[in-house]
């Protein structure tokens, strides 16, 4: 009720334990606190807070326009309702290395389990678009070092994303991954890997846990969880999947209302009121104060 009682430290420990166990951790992207609750109900291991999703939800393109305040507020809203660890997209760290350091501490205070910072230039763009660029390796390493140095809770997971494969080739992406791990990154996120062969090469060269981005309509082949596990991937994110499903359903529904003048034919496609109330746990609020829940379904 209201907030999940699981302490942030326990969520971070669960994330680290999962990374150490070698299992594949599945982190669907939550576009709202309610969707995060649904992710937990379906048995996933974590929740991802996507910069692309937050940008889109604010009516903005994913080109680094969101602020640390906007990201941390949404991250806190999502983290508070679930016992799952939340991993947050911190883009390029919102500025210089000192801004990266501040982002770590603000996101720690938001109750999330970890964040990733990337090596694109600022402002960045979606990792699956052409024309992106990366900072020099030294600048990127300083971002990672700043994040690690600022961390107050040693369980907080620092992930380093590299977009180098699409810009400078796989060899550079691998060398950057090693440099970021040496700088203290706990998890490496190689963006826009093409297929199994890319993952095999990357995994063979990099000993640090790695994250796969299975985003739709991008440059990466969509691989199943068994394949990802067999390739040695430790975390898989589905950053925009739920938002795309929700927006697709919303488009269909609005078109039907416009064409037919009623939503009556769409009821079978909707989450029922009783299921929404069950997800929100209305009965717990009733137990707390019967004045809140005073009707029958």
Backbone torsions as a table, in degrees:
resi	resn	phi	psi	omega
1	UNK	NA	133.7	-179.4
2	UNK	65.3	-71.2	-179.8
3	UNK	-126.1	145.6	170.9
4	UNK	-70.3	137.0	-174.7
5	UNK	-79.5	-5.8	-176.1
6	UNK	-66.8	123.7	179.7
7	UNK	-65.1	150.0	179.2
8	UNK	-59.0	-35.4	-180.0
9	UNK	-61.6	-37.1	179.2
10	UNK	-69.8	-36.4	177.6
11	UNK	-65.6	-41.1	178.5
12	UNK	-65.7	-40.0	177.6
13	UNK	-63.8	-38.4	178.1
14	UNK	-64.0	-40.1	178.1
15	UNK	-62.5	-48.1	-179.7
16	UNK	-65.1	-40.0	178.1
17	UNK	-62.1	-39.8	178.1
18	UNK	-64.0	-41.0	177.0
19	UNK	-63.2	-40.0	-178.3
20	UNK	-71.3	-27.7	-176.2
21	UNK	-75.3	-19.9	179.3
22	UNK	84.1	3.4	176.3
23	UNK	-78.0	163.3	176.0
24	UNK	-87.2	119.2	179.4
25	UNK	-94.5	127.1	-175.9
26	UNK	-104.1	120.4	-177.2
27	UNK	-121.9	86.7	172.5
28	UNK	-65.1	150.9	178.8
29	UNK	-80.3	127.7	177.4
30	UNK	-95.2	127.2	177.0
31	UNK	-94.2	-1.7	179.8
32	UNK	-164.3	165.0	173.6
33	UNK	-58.6	-39.7	-179.2
34	UNK	-61.5	-42.0	178.8
35	UNK	-67.0	-31.2	175.7
36	UNK	-64.6	-38.0	177.4
37	UNK	-64.1	-37.0	178.3
38	UNK	-68.9	-38.3	176.3
39	UNK	-59.5	-44.6	178.4
40	UNK	-63.3	-42.9	-178.7
41	UNK	-59.8	-32.5	-178.0
42	UNK	-87.4	7.4	167.7
43	UNK	85.9	20.2	178.1
44	UNK	-78.8	164.9	-173.1
45	UNK	-90.3	-14.3	-178.8
46	UNK	-167.2	175.9	-179.0
47	UNK	-126.7	136.8	178.5
48	UNK	-108.6	137.9	176.7
49	UNK	-110.7	103.5	-170.7
50	UNK	-87.8	135.1	174.3
51	UNK	-66.4	-35.1	177.9
52	UNK	-64.7	-40.2	180.0
53	UNK	-67.9	-45.5	179.8
54	UNK	-62.1	-43.2	177.5
55	UNK	-58.4	-49.4	-178.0
56	UNK	-62.0	-40.8	-179.1
57	UNK	-63.6	-27.4	177.5
58	UNK	-89.7	3.5	-179.8
59	UNK	76.0	29.2	-176.5
60	UNK	-124.3	151.8	172.5
61	UNK	-74.5	160.6	-178.2
62	UNK	-85.8	72.4	-178.7
63	UNK	-130.7	32.2	174.8
64	UNK	79.5	26.0	-178.1
65	UNK	-87.8	-19.7	-179.1
66	UNK	-74.5	153.4	-177.3
67	UNK	-103.5	164.9	176.0
68	UNK	-59.2	-38.4	179.6
69	UNK	-61.1	-46.9	-179.9
70	UNK	-63.2	-43.6	-178.4
71	UNK	-67.3	-45.1	-177.4
72	UNK	-67.8	-35.3	178.5
73	UNK	-65.2	-46.5	178.7
74	UNK	-65.2	-39.6	179.5
75	UNK	-61.9	-41.8	179.4
76	UNK	-65.8	-40.7	179.1
77	UNK	-61.0	-39.5	-179.4
78	UNK	-75.2	-45.2	-176.7
79	UNK	-63.2	-31.6	-173.8
80	UNK	-70.5	-21.7	-173.0
81	UNK	-99.2	0.2	-175.1
82	UNK	-134.8	149.0	174.5
83	UNK	-82.2	-7.0	-177.8
84	UNK	-78.8	150.0	171.7
85	UNK	-68.2	141.2	178.0
86	UNK	-111.3	130.7	175.2
87	UNK	-107.8	130.6	-171.4
88	UNK	-115.5	137.9	174.8
89	UNK	-81.4	111.9	179.5
90	UNK	-103.1	17.5	177.4
91	UNK	50.4	-128.8	-178.5
92	UNK	-92.3	10.2	178.0
93	UNK	92.4	7.8	173.7
94	UNK	69.1	23.7	175.8
95	UNK	144.6	-139.9	-178.6
96	UNK	-80.4	174.2	-178.9
97	UNK	-51.9	-35.2	177.8
98	UNK	-65.8	-34.3	175.0
99	UNK	-66.4	-37.8	175.8
100	UNK	-60.0	-45.1	179.7
101	UNK	-60.0	-44.3	178.8
102	UNK	-63.9	-39.3	179.5
103	UNK	-59.2	-40.9	178.7
104	UNK	-58.5	-48.0	-175.3
105	UNK	-71.5	-35.8	176.5
106	UNK	-65.0	-41.5	-179.5
107	UNK	-73.4	-32.0	170.5
108	UNK	-57.8	-47.1	-179.5
109	UNK	-64.6	-24.7	178.3
110	UNK	-75.4	-10.3	175.1
111	UNK	90.4	11.5	-179.5
112	UNK	-83.2	168.7	-175.2
113	UNK	-95.2	-18.4	-179.0
114	UNK	-177.0	173.2	179.5
115	UNK	-147.9	160.3	171.1
116	UNK	-124.9	144.8	177.5
117	UNK	-122.5	145.1	-171.3
118	UNK	-118.1	171.5	-175.0
119	UNK	-105.2	20.0	173.3
120	UNK	-74.3	162.3	171.3
121	UNK	-69.7	162.1	179.8
122	UNK	-113.0	123.0	6.8
123	UNK	-77.1	147.0	-178.2
124	UNK	-89.5	-177.9	171.0
125	UNK	-143.4	167.5	179.3
126	UNK	-50.9	135.4	-176.5
127	UNK	-65.5	-11.7	-178.9
128	UNK	-108.1	15.3	173.3
129	UNK	-101.9	152.0	174.4
130	UNK	-76.3	160.1	174.2
131	UNK	88.0	4.0	178.3
132	UNK	-74.5	162.8	-180.0
133	UNK	-140.7	159.6	-177.3
134	UNK	-122.4	152.6	174.6
135	UNK	-75.2	167.7	177.1
136	UNK	-66.7	159.5	-173.7
137	UNK	-60.1	-38.8	-179.4
138	UNK	-62.7	-41.6	177.8
139	UNK	-63.5	-41.8	179.6
140	UNK	-64.6	-40.8	178.6
141	UNK	-63.2	-38.9	178.3
142	UNK	-62.8	-36.1	175.9
143	UNK	-60.2	-45.8	-179.1
144	UNK	-65.7	-44.3	179.7
145	UNK	-61.7	-38.6	178.2
146	UNK	-63.3	-41.8	179.4
147	UNK	-62.8	-45.8	-178.6
148	UNK	-65.2	-42.0	-178.8
149	UNK	-66.6	-32.0	-177.0
150	UNK	-79.6	-18.5	-175.4
151	UNK	-62.8	127.3	176.9
152	UNK	-95.3	-34.8	176.5
153	UNK	-97.0	112.8	-177.2
154	UNK	-62.9	-14.0	177.9
155	UNK	-81.8	-16.6	179.4
156	UNK	-63.0	126.2	-173.4
157	UNK	-87.4	125.2	175.1
158	UNK	-103.0	115.9	177.1
159	UNK	-107.5	142.6	178.8
160	UNK	-116.2	123.2	178.4
161	UNK	-99.8	137.3	172.8
162	UNK	-121.2	131.4	175.2
163	UNK	-100.9	16.8	-171.9
164	UNK	-69.5	-28.3	-174.7
165	UNK	-57.5	-43.8	-178.1
166	UNK	-78.8	-16.6	-175.2
167	UNK	-101.7	-45.7	-173.3
168	UNK	-125.0	2.5	176.8
169	UNK	101.3	162.1	-176.6
170	UNK	-63.8	-35.8	179.8
171	UNK	-59.0	-44.3	178.5
172	UNK	-66.9	-38.6	178.2
173	UNK	-60.9	-40.9	179.5
174	UNK	-66.7	-44.1	180.0
175	UNK	-64.5	-37.7	176.6
176	UNK	-66.3	-41.6	179.0
177	UNK	-57.9	-43.2	178.9
178	UNK	-64.9	-40.9	179.3
179	UNK	-65.2	-39.4	-180.0
180	UNK	-68.2	-38.6	175.9
181	UNK	-63.6	-42.2	177.3
182	UNK	-62.5	-29.4	179.0
183	UNK	-79.2	-6.3	175.3
184	UNK	116.1	1.5	179.3
185	UNK	-63.4	136.1	-179.6
186	UNK	-87.2	-22.1	-171.4
187	UNK	-147.7	136.0	-179.8
188	UNK	-111.4	133.6	-176.7
189	UNK	-118.1	93.8	175.9
190	UNK	-84.2	113.5	-174.8
191	UNK	-82.6	146.5	171.8
192	UNK	62.7	39.8	169.2
193	UNK	-66.8	139.4	-172.4
194	UNK	-79.7	-46.8	-170.1
195	UNK	-160.7	-169.9	-178.2
196	UNK	-57.9	-38.0	-178.6
197	UNK	-62.2	-39.5	177.1
198	UNK	-63.1	-44.2	-179.5
199	UNK	-65.7	-39.1	179.0
200	UNK	-62.2	-45.0	179.7
201	UNK	-64.3	-44.0	-178.4
202	UNK	-65.4	-45.5	-178.8
203	UNK	-63.3	-37.7	-179.6
204	UNK	-65.9	-27.5	-174.9
205	UNK	-96.7	-21.3	-172.2
206	UNK	-118.8	122.6	-177.3
207	UNK	-87.8	-16.4	-179.7
208	UNK	-71.9	149.3	173.0
209	UNK	-52.0	144.6	-176.5
210	UNK	-126.3	154.6	-177.4
211	UNK	-118.9	137.5	176.8
212	UNK	-110.7	135.3	177.5
213	UNK	-101.3	107.3	178.6
214	UNK	-99.4	67.2	178.0
215	UNK	-90.0	146.2	-176.4
216	UNK	-80.5	152.6	172.9
217	UNK	64.0	24.4	-179.1
218	UNK	-111.4	-154.4	-175.8
219	UNK	-91.6	-9.8	-176.9
220	UNK	-98.5	137.3	172.2
221	UNK	-65.1	134.7	180.0
222	UNK	-79.3	114.2	-175.7
223	UNK	-108.1	145.6	178.3
224	UNK	-75.2	164.9	-175.8
225	UNK	-64.0	-37.1	179.4
226	UNK	-65.1	-40.6	177.9
227	UNK	-63.7	-44.8	179.4
228	UNK	-61.5	-42.5	177.7
229	UNK	-61.9	-44.4	-179.5
230	UNK	-65.1	-27.7	178.4
231	UNK	-80.9	-6.4	178.1
232	UNK	89.1	16.8	177.0
233	UNK	-75.5	140.8	-176.8
234	UNK	-98.7	-33.4	-178.6
235	UNK	-135.5	137.2	171.5
236	UNK	-124.0	133.0	175.8
237	UNK	-111.1	146.3	173.2
238	UNK	-120.5	76.9	-162.7
239	UNK	-64.7	-41.6	-170.8
240	UNK	-113.7	3.2	-172.5
241	UNK	-57.3	-51.0	-176.3
242	UNK	-67.1	-38.5	177.7
243	UNK	-63.8	-42.5	179.7
244	UNK	-64.5	-40.6	177.2
245	UNK	-63.0	-45.2	-178.5
246	UNK	-65.0	-43.3	-179.0
247	UNK	-70.0	-34.1	175.7
248	UNK	-63.6	-43.0	177.7
249	UNK	-66.2	-38.1	179.1
250	UNK	-64.3	-42.1	177.1
251	UNK	-60.9	-44.1	179.3
252	UNK	-61.5	-44.0	-178.5
253	UNK	-65.6	-44.3	-179.8
254	UNK	-64.4	-38.8	178.3
255	UNK	-64.6	-37.6	179.4
256	UNK	-67.1	-42.5	178.7
257	UNK	-63.7	-41.9	179.1
258	UNK	-62.9	-40.3	-175.5
259	UNK	-78.6	-37.0	-171.3
260	UNK	-107.4	-14.5	179.7
261	UNK	80.9	7.8	-178.9
262	UNK	-160.4	153.7	174.1
263	UNK	-95.6	7.4	-173.9
264	UNK	-57.3	-35.4	-178.7
265	UNK	-77.3	-1.7	-177.0
266	UNK	-103.6	-1.7	-172.4
267	UNK	-57.6	-36.9	-179.0
268	UNK	-66.9	-16.9	179.4
269	UNK	-94.4	-4.2	-174.9
270	UNK	-95.5	152.0	166.6
271	UNK	-68.2	126.6	-177.9
272	UNK	-69.9	151.2	177.8
273	UNK	-53.5	-42.1	-177.9
274	UNK	-64.1	-34.1	-180.0
275	UNK	-72.8	-36.7	175.4
276	UNK	-63.4	-44.8	-179.8
277	UNK	-65.2	-34.7	177.3
278	UNK	-66.7	-42.8	178.4
279	UNK	-62.2	-39.8	179.0
280	UNK	-78.2	-9.3	178.5
281	UNK	59.6	53.0	178.2
282	UNK	-54.9	-33.5	-175.4
283	UNK	-66.5	-29.7	175.5
284	UNK	-66.5	-36.9	176.9
285	UNK	-67.7	-34.1	176.8
286	UNK	-63.8	-41.2	178.8
287	UNK	-65.4	-31.4	179.6
288	UNK	-75.4	-40.3	-177.1
289	UNK	-157.5	106.8	-176.7
290	UNK	-63.1	-16.6	177.1
291	UNK	-70.5	-18.2	-179.8
292	UNK	-81.1	-40.6	-176.0
293	UNK	-113.5	99.8	-171.5
294	UNK	-133.3	32.9	176.8
295	UNK	-146.7	163.8	178.5
296	UNK	-103.8	146.3	177.5
297	UNK	-77.5	NA	NA
